[in-house]
Amino acid sequence: MNMNPDSNNSDTRPVSNGMQPKPVFRLPSQVLAALLVVVVFMGGIAVGITRSTTEAATPTFTITNFLQSNEPPKDVELDQLWKAWQILDSRFVPTTASSTRPDDQKKIWGAIKGLTESYGDPYTVFFPPVEAKAFQESVSGNFSGVGMEIDAKDGGIVVVTPLPGTPAEKAGIHAGDRVLTIDDVPADGLTVEKAVSLIRGEEGTVVHLVISRDGGEPQAIDITRAVITVPAIKTESRKDGIFVISLYSFSGVSAQQFRDALRQFIQSGSSKLVLDLRGNPGGYLEAAVDMASYFLPLGYSIVSEDFEGKQTPNVHRSYGYDVFRPINREVKMAILVNRGSASASEILAGALHDHDKAILVGEQTFGKGSVQELIDLGGGASLKVTIAKWMTPDGVSISHKGLTPDIVATRTLDDLKAGKDPQMDKAVEYLLK
């Protein structure tokens, strides 16, 4: 494997065994809805949305076109929908509360929104034209925010992690905090996208949050929005012979920087490695696959998309870099995880754990393991649909409850204030055995 430090090509990576260079960064995939969140950074959308599709559709919807061009399910009567449409059309009287009568286009958007919400999935979302445009702008990263990833969980909005050095972290936001209100708007029942739109805003403005931590009393926190610069990676060669790679995101530059960090690890002469994924909300799927490939032979499973029988599972496999085999170095590795480790972090950690390349130390991970497809409906609207869930090589569903550490260790707020790190201590103890 060529590890030329002067290479700055971020579009391809060399692949062993005579294979052609493979694009590292394909279309972004979670969520993240979640990583749209409130940072200038492609994060957890990346592993959430794997593809974008355009469905054939007329530029403008009408109820007649809708009913005539779509074959309804045989066991479903659309008479009720059409009857409600006619009743509202003929009998509704605008008041000061409603002010205007909606046009046919808005009625269609409302019907699709209600249909989408009936599935009860926080990641399956309908975007009318205005919201669809905002979503695309979020994906492009052209916005400012407070620097925390959020996600929908248990009917509410939960902080996955505040990103290092951001206004959210400086204001005291923690992974696992439940957002109760955003500028006095109740957060329970909001989609991630709606919560994101409320938290985002112009640089220098303030967003007022009320949060609850570990079920405790509500706390009010004011955060000043800023343009967020997210660090990708940091390395440390410890005096005890352990090398630490702290990875903060799976962005467009992370895979290249991870390769450079591994080169430093090899040059250090160490065979003991800590990969710190705590607070890492994820990012590009291809970055996770690329990173796992440095430790795995060609063709080994890294993660698969389970479509629950709707189509054949899609397995993402190692490119076969396996850089430690040629130099005959056995690497002993511990991966640090916590509640803020999500999406691509869980994919990388799950793959290396299931192939016996590393143990997991810390806390249960977040559990962001679903795949969304973004479909253009025409007329400026789009539909984001959950189409699959991520499965580790051993068949563990990441979206079910996340990953369970082999060695459980917590790091409390008091530990943080005192500069203590019991999770790192446990990892070091394991590696020095």
N, C-alpha and C positions, 0 to 999 in steps of 0.2 A: 504494500500500500504506500503510495507516494504521499509523504507528509511535508511537502515543500512549503516552508514558512512564507515564501514570497508570493505564493499564489493568492490572488484576490478574486477569483472567479466564483461568484455566489450562485450561479445558475446551474452548474453541474458539479458532480463529484466523480472522481475516478472509481471504477468498479473492477474488482479483481476477476480472475478467471476469464479474461478476454471479453467480458461483456462491454457493451457500449456505455458511455457515460449516461447516467440516468438523471433526469431533472429532479432536484431535491425538493423544490417548493411548488407543489401543484396547487390547485384551487384550495383556498382555506376551508378548514372544516370546523367547535362548541362551542357559539354561544354563546361557544360560549355564547351563543347569545351572550354568555357571561362576559367574555372579553371585549365585547363592544363597549362594555360598561362605560367607564368614565375615564379612560386613559387614552393618550395618543399612541396607540399600539394595537397590533392586530390580534393579539392574544386569543383566548377561549373561544371566539368565533372560529378560529382556525380549525380546531379539532371538531367543532360542532357541525360546520357546514362543509360538506365534501364536494358538492357540485352545484351548478346552477343550470336550470332547465327552462326552456321557453316552450310553453304549450300553445298549440294552435288556438287562437281566440280572435273574435272580432274586436276591432279597436274600441268599440263602445258597446257595452252590454245593454240589452233591453230585456224585459221580462218575457216577451214573445220569443226572442232569439234563444233565451236561456231554456225555456220549456220545450222549444221545438228541436234544438240541436243536441240535447242531452237525454239519453234514454234513462228514465228513473228506475230505481230498483222495483222489482215486481211486487214486493210485499210492502211498499211504501206508497201512500196516497199523497199526492201534491195538492189535492183539493183544498186542504186546510190552509196551506200557504197562499194559494190563489184567492181563497175566500177572505182571509185576513187582509190581503192586499186590497181587495175591492172595498171591504168595509172601511179600512183606513182612508182609502182614496175618496170615498163618497161621504163619510161622516165626520172625519177629523176636522176640528176647528182650532186654528192657531190661537194661542194665548200669549200673555206677556212672558210666560215661562218658556214657551217654544218659539215664539216670535215668527217663524216662517215654516212653510210646508216644504218638506224635503222633495227634491226632484227624483225621478226614477233611478238615476244613477246612484244616489245616496242610499236609496232603498235596497238596491242590489248589494252595495257594499255592506250595509247593515245585516242583510240576510246571510251573506258569506261569513261575516264576523261571528254571528251567532252560531252558525254551523260549525265553524272552527273551534269556538270555545266549548262546544258540547263534548269535545273529545277529552277535555280536562287535562291537557298536557301543556305545561308552561312554555315548552319550546316549539309547539305548533301554533303559529301566529299568522293572522291575515293582516297584510299591510295595504290600506288604501293608498292612493298615489302620494299624498303628502308624507305619510309615515314611511312608505317604501323608499322615497328619496332620502329621508333622514337616515334610514337603515343603511343604505348604500354609502352615505357619507361617513357613517360610523365605521363601516368596514374599511374604508379608505384611510381611517385614522386622522382625518382632518377636523379635530375638535379638541376642546380643552375640558378638563374635569378635575376630579379630586384624587385620582390615582388609587382606586380600589376596585376589585372585581366583585360583582354581586351575582347572585343566582336565586332562582325560585326554589323554595323548599318548605314542605309542610304548610302550604297555603300562604306563605309570606315571603319576604325578601330577606336574604341572609348574605352577610359579607363572606365571600370565599377567602379573600386576603387583601390587606392593604399592601401596596407595592412599596418597596424600599425607597426611603427618602422623599416620598410624596406628601402632599398636604394631608391626605387621609391618615397616613402613619403618624405624622407629626401631631395631628389633632387627637391621637389616642384611639383610633379605630382598630379593632382586633378581628382576626379570623373568627367566625362563628357568631359575631354580633348580629342580632336581628333588628332590621330597620323597621321602626314603628310608623314614623311619619317622615315625609320629605316636604319641607316648606309647608307644614300643616296639612298635607294631603296624606290620608291613611295609606300605608304601604301594603297591608294585607289584601290579597286578591289582585294586586297589580301584576301584569306581565313584566318580565325582565326589561323588555324594550321600553315599556311605559315608564318604569322606574328610572331607567337610564336617561330617558328624555327629560325627566324632572331634575335629575342630579347634574346633568351636563349644563354648561352655560358659558358665558363669556369669561375669559381670563380676568381675574381680579374681583369678580362678583362672589357673593357668599351664598352657600346653601345651608339651610338649617335642618339638621337631622335630629330625630329622637330615636335612640337605640335602646335595646335591652340586652344585657350580657348575662349569659347562663341563667336566664329566668329571673334576673334581679329587677330592681326598680328602674324605671325609665330614666335615661340620661340624655340631656340636650347637648348637642355638639354642633358648633358652627365651623364650617370649613370654607376657606377661600379657594376658589377654583384657580387652576394654573395649567399651562401647557406642560404635559408630563413627559419626562425623558426616562425611559426604563432601562436600568442596567441589565446586561445580558448574562454576564458571568464574572466570577472572581475566583482566584486560586490562592492556595496557601500551602507552603511546605513546612510542616511542623517539626519541632526539634525532636519529637519522639519517633520520627521516621514515617509518619502518616501524612499523606497528601490529601488536601481537601479541595474539591471543586464545588463551588456554590453556583447553581444555575437558577436564574431568576425568571427566565421566560424562554419560550420556544418561538422566537421571532425569526425574521428573515436572515439575521446575521448569527443566530445562536449556534447553528451547526458548524459553521466555519470556526467560530470562537471555541467551541467544544473540542474540535480537532486540535486547535492550538494548545488548549489546556491539557489534553491527553499527551501531546508531545512534551510539554513541560513535566508531566508526571513520569513519562518514560525516562527523560533526561535526568530526573532527580534520583533515579536508581531505586526508588521505593517500589514495593509490591503491595502496599496497603493503601486503599483508597476509600475516602468518604465522598459520596455524591450527595450534596445537600439540595433537596427539592422542596424544602419547607417554604410555604408561602408562594410557590410557583403555580400560577393559575392556568398554565398551558400555552397553547399556540398552534403552530403548524404541525399537522400530522407528519409530513415528510421530514421535519426536523427531528421528531421523536424516532422515526424509523431509521433515519441516517445515524443518529447517536447510538441506538441499540446495535446497529450493524458493526460498530467498532469492536464489539465484544462477542459477536455471534458468527458462526459459519454461514456460508451462502445457503439461502433457502429456508432457514429456521423461521418459524412463525413468530411474529412480533405482536400482532393484534388482528382480530377479525371482526368484520361487520356481520352481525346476526340479524337477518331479515325476518325471522320467525316463520320460515317456510314460504315466504312470498317470492324469494329467489335464492339462488345458490349463495352461501356465505362468501364474502369477499375477504381473502386472507392477504394481509400485508406482510411480506417476508424480508428477511435480512439480505442486504446487498453483498454480504460476505467479506467485509473489510477485515474483521477478526485480527486486529493488528498485534495482539499479544502472542498469538500462536507462532508467527515466524521468529520472534525473538525469544521464544521458549520461556516466557515469564508467566508464572501463575499469580493472578491478581486476587487478593482477598478484599472484598468490597462490602461496605455497609451503605445503604441508602437511607437518608433521613427524610421522613415524611410527617406531615401534620394535617390538620383540618383544612389548611389552605393549599394543599397539594391537589391539583385537579387536572382533569382533561389529559393533555399530552404528558403531564408529569406521571399520571397514573398508568398511561400506556407504557412509557419507558420503564418505570419501576416494576410494573407487572411483568413485562417481558423478561427483564434481567433476573427477577426473582424466580419466575417459573422455570427458567432454564438454568437455575442453580448458579447464577453468576454473582448474586448478591443476596444479602438478607435485608429486611426492612426494619428500621428502628424509629420509634416515635409514636404517633397517634393514627387512628383510623383516618384515611384520606377522605376527600370531599364526596366523591361518587358522581362525577360528571362524565357519563359514558354513553351519551346518545348521539346519533348522527342525524343532522338535518339537511334537507334538500331545499334550495331556494328556487321556486318556480314562478316564472313570469306569466301572469294571467292576462296580460294585455291591458290597454287603457291606463298604464302607469301603475297598476296594482300588482302585488306579488303575494305568494303564499309560501311560508316556511314550514315544512312538514317533517316531523320525526319519522325516519324511514328505517332505522336500525339501531342496535345498541352494540357497544364495544365489548368484546370478550378477550380476556387474556389467553395466552397459549394453553393454560390448563382449564379453560372454559369458565373462568370466573367472570361474572357480569360486573363490569366496573360501575354501571349505573345503579346497580341494586343497593349496594351499601359502601362502595369504595373498596380499598385494599386494607387488609388487617396486618399490622406489623408483627414480625416475629418476636421482637423485643419491645414491649410497651413501655414508653417513657413520656412524661409530660413536662412541659415547661410553663410555669405559672408566671403571672404578672410580677410577683415578688422576685422570681428568679431573673426575669428580664431587667428589673430595676437594679438588682444586685450584680448584674453582669455574669450570672451563672447560666450554664447550659447543660442540664442533666441529660438531655437527649444526645448531645455530642459526647458527653462523658460515657454513656452506655455504648455508643458506637466505637469509641476508642478502646474501651475495656474489651469488647468483642475482638477487635482487630489485633490487640496485643496479646491475646491468649496464646 
